[in-house]
Amino acid sequence: MREITDAHVAEPGLAVVEIAAADDKTAFAIQELLATRCATAPADRTTREPGKPGVRLRCFLDLRQEPGP
């Protein structure tokens, strides 16, 4: 995964969430749950780290905006 930069959290209300889950289905379900609560820039794929269990997914949240349709 790419590094989190200052721009990702430059203002109050911006956040980066990294999800670690057993499988893709679980990771995307958690991302969808977050999307119902706040505006997100969703991830379209998960990553796997060699030698580590499960998958990782990173999404970007904007608590200043309402969730999209």
Secondary structure, DSSP 8 states (H G I E B T S, - for coil): -----GGGGSSTTEEEEEEEESSHHHHHHHHHHHHTTSEEE--S--B--TTS-SEEEEEEEETTS----
